[in-house]
């Protein structure tokens, strides 16, 4: 059984058949197994399928698509405050997805949901995010995936996002996604009634964390902060950036692909003389 793929022939018929089959959903994050955003996502997914939570045992933020290669991973069963069970993995978010895809601790999933991350994952930060990295790992392996983040690190309205998360995941289950694509969803931190809707957005060029903090030599506890310049990509098809959408109080939805090859530059490079001349015998 699989999630309906976008553009598949007979998608409606396939979805009708799926009403009688349980969809398996893998839930993970990068804030750790005890993060409040994970609990909110779990509530949002209730009733959409069989949800299995495999998340890092502790905070694993900003590790992107890192994996553990120098030791064996440990996966331990745990129980949440609501009585549900999950699995804590002492690795990265991508490790958690890879473990889930093995089908060893639970049946192999049909869809992966990552989040809800505390703090936005917009602009350049999508390349650093463990939450986004987990969703891209699923996409790389051929599964539809969504990454959810909320703009504030201490959100006051996170519970309000439950129906939005549920609706967007339901749309992916109904309609599917193109192969190797994940949806990156950024939520404004405000009451549901105050949100302006859902808007498609391009990846902005800036980062929420465009600074480097260095310790000053010779002065205990002294640090210096440096801004890191970031030149954003050009606007795509007139779409607003994810920063602009969330600042306007709307939910930003951005499709991401792990294929980073730039088609236009490949065409340019095809006309270069890339191979050096090698002298004969």
Residue, then its C-alpha position, 0 to 999 in steps of 0.5 A: x500500500x502506498x500514498x497516492x502519487x500526484x499525476x498517477x492515473x486513476x488517483x481517485x480510484x486509488x484513494x477510494x481503495x485506501x479508505x479501507x487500508x491503514x496508512x502508516x505514518x512515521x513522525x519524527x523531529x529534531x527538537x527531541x522526543x520530549x519536545x512539545x511540537x512533537x506532541x502537537x503533531x501527534x495529536x494532529x495526525x490522530x485518525x489519519x493512519x497508524x502513527x509511529x514516533x521515532x525521534x532523537x533522544x535529545x535535542x538534535x537541531x541544526x544537524x541537517x542531513x547528518x547520519x551516525x557512522x562511527x557507532x551503533x545506534x540505540x533505539x529504546x521504547x518510551x511512553x508519552x504523557x498521553x499514554x502513547x508509545x514511541x521510540x527514542x533514538x540516540x542519533x540524528x533526525x535522518x537516523x530516525x527516518x532510516x531506522x523507520x524505513x528498515x521496518x525493524x522496530x515498526x512496519x515501514x511507513x507510507x509517509x513521513x512527517x517531521x516537526x513541529x519544529x520550535x523556530x522557523x525553517x525558512x530561507x538558508x536555514x532549510x539547509x541546516x535544519x534537522x527537521x527539513x533534513x528528515x523530510x528530505x531523507x524520506x523524499x530521497x527514499x521515494x516517500x512523500x514527506x512534510x516538515x512543519x515549523x512554527x516561527x517562534x522558539x517559544x510559541x504561544x499558539x502552537x495548539x491552534x495549528x493542529x487542524x492546519x497540520x491535519x488538513x495539509x497532511x490529509x491533502x498529501x494523502x489524498x493527492x500525493x506528491x511528485x517523486x522525491x519532493x517534500x513540503x516545507x511548511x512554516x506556521x505563524x505563531x498566532x491564533x488560527x482565526x488570525x492566520x491569513x491563509x495558506x500561501x505557496x512560497x519560494x525559499x528566501x535568501x536570508x537566515x534567521x541566524x545570520x551571525x557567528x559568535x566567537x569567544x574572545x581570547x584572553x577575556x573569560x566569558x567575553x564573546x563577539x558576534x559577527x553578521x554573515x552576509x547572505x545573498x538570496x536567490x532571485x524570485x521564482x515565478x513571482x512568488x513571495x519568499x517564505x519570510x514574507x508569507x509568515x511575516x504577513x501572518x500566513x502559512x508558507x508552503x514550499x516544495x523542496x527537492x534533494x536534487x540540487x543540480x542547477x539545470x541552467x548551469x549544466x547547459x552552460x557548462x556543457x559548452x566549456x572545455x572541462x577536460x585538460x589536454x593529455x599529451x600522447x605517449 
